[in-house]
Amino acid sequence: MASTAYAGSRPKRRPAARKPRPGARRAPSRIKWDRVGRIALVLVLFMVAYSYLNPAINLFNTYRSTTAAKAEFHELLRENKQLHRAIQSSDTPPVVAAAARKQGMVAKGETPFVLQGSQH
């Protein structure tokens, strides 16, 4: 009980000596890891941008060819409408008579004349 009677008589403890951490270095590192990280990030960014380059070019070419195909389609559609109108109007008697005269036919009741020695 003598040890509890005098609180000041206890020997004071010294703090234990610190052991160096195994990962800690004493000299500063020559590699600047923040710069390496930034460079790696920029390289990855360029690789991702490059991977999108070819599909973007294909998309542009497809858009351009689609526009040209649409223009050709509308031109052919216009021509088709003209041909349909020509077919519908070809059934009328004046158009049939004109086509027959071009082939050398004569209408009923007309007198045909044949010119010899003429050059067409």
C-alpha positions as CSV (number, residue, x, y, z in Angstrom):
1,M,0.0,0.0,0.0
2,A,2.9,2.2,0.1
3,S,2.7,2.7,-3.6
4,T,-0.7,4.1,-3.4
5,A,0.1,6.4,-0.5
6,Y,2.5,8.6,-2.4
7,A,1.4,9.4,-5.9
8,G,4.6,11.4,-6.6
9,S,6.8,8.5,-5.8
10,R,5.9,6.5,-8.9
11,P,8.5,6.5,-11.6
12,K,7.5,8.4,-14.7
13,R,7.2,6.4,-17.9
14,R,9.1,7.4,-21.0
15,P,7.2,7.3,-24.3
16,A,8.3,4.4,-26.4
17,A,10.6,5.1,-29.3
18,R,8.8,5.3,-32.5
19,K,9.5,2.7,-35.1
20,P,9.8,4.0,-38.7
21,R,6.9,2.9,-40.8
22,P,7.9,0.5,-43.5
23,G,6.3,2.5,-46.3
24,A,7.8,5.8,-45.2
25,R,10.8,7.2,-47.1
26,R,13.3,9.5,-45.8
27,A,14.3,11.1,-49.1
28,P,11.6,12.8,-51.3
29,S,10.5,10.9,-54.3
30,R,11.8,11.9,-57.7
31,I,8.6,10.9,-59.4
32,K,5.8,13.5,-59.3
33,W,2.8,11.2,-59.1
34,D,0.3,14.0,-59.6
35,R,1.8,14.9,-62.9
36,V,1.9,11.2,-64.0
37,G,-1.8,10.9,-63.1
38,R,-2.7,14.0,-65.2
39,I,-0.7,12.8,-68.2
40,A,-2.3,9.3,-68.0
41,L,-5.8,11.0,-67.7
42,V,-5.1,13.1,-70.8
43,L,-3.9,10.1,-72.8
44,V,-7.0,8.1,-71.9
45,L,-9.1,11.1,-72.9
46,F,-7.4,11.2,-76.3
47,M,-7.8,7.5,-76.8
48,V,-11.6,7.8,-76.1
49,A,-11.9,10.8,-78.4
50,Y,-10.0,8.8,-81.2
51,S,-12.4,5.8,-80.7
52,Y,-15.3,8.1,-81.4
53,L,-13.7,9.7,-84.5
54,N,-14.4,6.8,-87.0
55,P,-18.1,6.4,-86.1
56,A,-18.5,10.2,-86.4
57,I,-17.0,10.2,-89.9
58,N,-19.3,7.3,-90.9
59,L,-22.3,9.2,-89.5
60,F,-21.4,12.3,-91.6
61,N,-20.9,10.3,-94.7
62,T,-24.2,8.5,-94.2
63,Y,-26.0,11.8,-93.7
64,R,-24.4,13.2,-96.9
65,S,-25.3,10.2,-99.0
66,T,-28.8,10.1,-97.6
67,T,-29.3,13.7,-98.6
68,A,-28.1,12.9,-102.1
69,A,-30.4,9.9,-102.3
70,K,-33.4,12.0,-101.2
71,A,-32.7,14.5,-103.9
72,E,-32.5,11.8,-106.5
73,F,-35.7,10.2,-105.1
74,H,-37.6,13.5,-105.5
75,E,-36.3,13.9,-109.0
76,L,-37.4,10.4,-110.0
77,L,-40.8,11.0,-108.3
78,R,-41.3,14.1,-110.4
79,E,-40.4,12.2,-113.6
80,N,-42.8,9.4,-112.6
81,K,-45.7,11.9,-112.2
82,Q,-45.0,13.3,-115.7
83,L,-44.9,9.8,-117.2
84,H,-48.2,9.0,-115.5
85,R,-49.8,12.1,-116.9
86,A,-48.5,11.3,-120.3
87,I,-50.0,7.7,-120.1
88,Q,-53.3,9.1,-118.9
89,S,-53.5,11.6,-121.7
90,S,-52.4,9.1,-124.4
91,D,-55.8,7.5,-124.3
92,T,-57.5,10.6,-125.7
93,P,-58.5,10.5,-129.4
94,P,-56.3,13.4,-130.6
95,V,-53.2,11.8,-129.1
96,V,-54.1,8.4,-130.7
97,A,-54.7,10.1,-134.1
98,A,-51.4,12.0,-133.9
99,A,-49.5,8.8,-133.1
100,A,-51.2,6.9,-136.0
101,R,-50.3,9.7,-138.5
102,K,-46.6,9.5,-137.3
103,Q,-46.7,5.8,-138.3
104,G,-48.2,6.5,-141.7
105,M,-51.8,5.6,-141.2
106,V,-54.7,7.4,-142.8
107,A,-58.0,8.3,-141.2
108,K,-61.3,6.9,-142.5
109,G,-62.6,8.8,-145.5
110,E,-59.3,10.5,-146.4
111,T,-57.5,9.9,-149.7
112,P,-53.9,8.8,-149.3
113,F,-51.3,10.3,-151.5
114,V,-47.9,8.7,-152.1
115,L,-45.1,10.9,-153.3
116,Q,-42.4,9.1,-155.1
117,G,-38.8,10.2,-155.1
118,S,-39.3,12.3,-152.1
119,Q,-36.8,12.2,-149.3
120,H,-37.9,12.4,-145.7
